[in-house]
Amino acid sequence: MIIGQFCDSYLPAVDGVINVVQNLSYTLNKDYGKCVIVAPKSPGYIDQGEVEVIRCHSMRIKQRPPYMFGMPLLDFKTQDKLLKAKFEILHAHSPFTLGSAALWLARFKGIPVVASFHSKYYDDVFQATKSKMMAKAATQIAMDFYRQADIVLTVNNATIATMREYGYAGEVKILPNGVNCAYPANPQAFIEKVNTMYSLDPCVPLLLFVGQQIWQKGIKTIIDACALLKASGKEFKVLLAGEGHAAQEIKDYTQERGLSDRFIFAGLVKDREVLNGLYLRASLFVFPSIYDNAPLVVREAAVMKCPSIVLKNTNTAEGITDGENGFLCDNSPDALHSYILSILSNDELRKKTGIIAAQTLPTSWEQVADKAYSIYCEAIANKFGKKLSKKRVR
């Protein structure tokens, strides 16, 4: 099977959707045939790896470097490549310019389109424009896109509820996110490496956040909770790993709250061993985001037996039972501070919760790819009445 994976953003930018496209494409490419990623050009970046990438014309998004705005339907060379490619199915990971290109190409070729709902588009557009009218209009465009897809996917039941709030009434299938890491045979070596890299005292608890440095991830709540934690006399360090357009604002606010001595800004951590070492070293993964749907980082932390604390009644909380395989907190700095203090005071519960998280939360990309391929086969069968083998090619 030759599969086109269309996404509005791709490397060198890094976020959850990009990780999904990269890992799903790699695993499908390895086990089921050939994937081709279609994404905006990023000046100066050279694609590497086994998965073919077709880039289209783009322009910079000034407010969100290094993200680019793709213009595939104005790029005739790219259109020619796409028309010549022998795609059997297309998978769109965004509803805007590259999603529109996927619909156009599918109609021209008479092949099915599978579309994934990954992000809270209303929140994304409102954050960028501060306009409720524009956010509502963009959300309507997104829902119109999903209504034209042959099969619609998202990551969990909570996110299906978000789609219903946005006005989508059709069928939605669940395709979860996977993880591409495994618990190491020598965890202590990983821990000692990051202790040295970041000058961490082995006896001081570490609170970890991994993700884009943007306010909608709940980072202000982390900072305000940590100001209370410091005032209570508790020793701790916080490490934020990631990059984003609000990174400097976040550093400034941390300094304003008198926490410069407690926070470490690691930037984007590309080395998988270092990232795994941070998860292993962390006492708690703190992720108070109301924006995310099913963040990969919570699953990655779980693989390393690091329990997460997330907000109650959010999409991120699906699959987590409070005090069993993670911790659920009210959305306020006071509540987060109190719960972190309680967890750090009960090491037995914290470790037990991490072990159960490792057993219950992660899904491998091989399992995700198996399900994705089965869905692709279903879409093709529905379109053409053609049954395909659902076995791996090798």
Secondary structure as GFF3:
##gff-version 3
##sequence-region A 1 394
A	DSSP	beta_strand	2	6	.	.	.	ID=ss1
A	DSSP	alpha_helix	16	31	.	.	.	ID=ss2
A	DSSP	beta_strand	34	40	.	.	.	ID=ss3
A	DSSP	beta_strand	52	56	.	.	.	ID=ss4
A	DSSP	beta_strand	58	60	.	.	.	ID=ss5
A	DSSP	beta_strand	68	70	.	.	.	ID=ss6
A	DSSP	three_ten_helix	72	74	.	.	.	ID=ss7
A	DSSP	alpha_helix	76	84	.	.	.	ID=ss8
A	DSSP	beta_strand	89	92	.	.	.	ID=ss9
A	DSSP	alpha_helix	97	109	.	.	.	ID=ss10
A	DSSP	beta_strand	113	116	.	.	.	ID=ss11
A	DSSP	alpha_helix	121	129	.	.	.	ID=ss12
A	DSSP	alpha_helix	132	148	.	.	.	ID=ss13
A	DSSP	beta_strand	151	154	.	.	.	ID=ss14
A	DSSP	alpha_helix	157	166	.	.	.	ID=ss15
A	DSSP	beta_strand	173	174	.	.	.	ID=ss16
A	DSSP	alpha_helix	187	197	.	.	.	ID=ss17
A	DSSP	beta_strand	206	210	.	.	.	ID=ss18
A	DSSP	three_ten_helix	215	217	.	.	.	ID=ss19
A	DSSP	alpha_helix	219	231	.	.	.	ID=ss20
A	DSSP	beta_strand	237	241	.	.	.	ID=ss21
A	DSSP	alpha_helix	247	256	.	.	.	ID=ss22
A	DSSP	beta_strand	263	267	.	.	.	ID=ss23
A	DSSP	alpha_helix	272	281	.	.	.	ID=ss24
A	DSSP	beta_strand	284	287	.	.	.	ID=ss25
A	DSSP	alpha_helix	296	303	.	.	.	ID=ss26
A	DSSP	beta_strand	308	311	.	.	.	ID=ss27
A	DSSP	three_ten_helix	315	317	.	.	.	ID=ss28
A	DSSP	beta_strand	327	329	.	.	.	ID=ss29
A	DSSP	alpha_helix	333	344	.	.	.	ID=ss30
A	DSSP	alpha_helix	347	360	.	.	.	ID=ss31
A	DSSP	alpha_helix	365	384	.	.	.	ID=ss32
###
